Amino acid sequence: MNREKDIANYAAIFFAAVSLFFLLFPSVRLAQTARILLSYSLYPSLHYGADYEHFVRNVPGNIIAILRTDQENRVLRDRIKELEISAGAAESLREENRRLSAEMKLSGEVPFRGIWARVVNKNTQDWYGSVFINKGERDGIELNSTVIGFEDGRFGLAGRVYEVYPYFSKVLLITNGVSAVICSGPGGGFEGLAEGRGTWMMKVNYVPEGSDISEGMQLFTSPGGVLFPQGLPLGRVQKVHPKESFMNFISADVAPAVDLGSLREVYVVKRPLPSDIGER
């Protein structure tokens, strides 16, 4: 019992002496080294207390900085999206300007006076049947006027004005199932009747047997037709069908000269028509 008390007293005296040494000589290098080693050995967490204290003291500021940075990143991302949209819109406008310039230049090759109009509406259930344009009676559009379309540096017959309203008109496309156009080959060597089928392709019937019609041949509106001016590109022959034994004429599939499913602008020809042409 006495021995244990003696050990405890000696330990108390030792730690008291060490503490007194650290208090009396706080700046001595030996004292600083010994204090660091002792504190790290007994309580390692206290060795990094000063660093942790600085971090904990600045936690609110760190959180605010993180939130502010996140907000700035969101703003920058939104700005980047706006710039991407603006760049896309600018490129789209440049492309439209190039296309319109090409169409305006090409329209100089059309030997008719007319009015430019924009396609403003299409019926998804009648895509190759009809379209609406943004010009009407107040702009001088007349019933049955010829409508010309443009695509990739070429032009061709698109249809005719079918209905006229004060501010817009309806155009019946040549691919409509009720549309028919008298056409001929180069030089007018033969004539046929191009009929719409409600799809992107037309069919030419009543081509006389023995005519030189062939695949790849360009067809034009015929001088035998009254509704459309002669010489307008109508389409190109895709396939010539063999003559049926009970028929005395040839038929062929014809693709329109321009893609009527992607019309954006059209040229409405202004020319007098015979007064006896019906309204339909």
Secondary structure, DSSP 8 states (H G I E B T S, - for coil): -HHHHHHHHHHHHHHHHHHHHHHH-TT-HHHHHHHHHHHHHH-HHHHTHHHHHHHHHTHHHHHHHHHHHHHHHHHHHHHHHHHHHHHHHHHHHHHHHHHHHHHHHHHTTS-S-EEEEEEEEE-GGGTTTEEEES--GGGT--TT-EEEEEETTEEEEEEEEEEE-SS-EEEEETTSTT-EEEEE-GGG--EEEEEE-SSS-EEEEEEETT----TT-EEEE-TT-SSS-TT-EEEEEEEEE---TT-SEEEEEEEESS-GGG--EEEEE-----TTS---
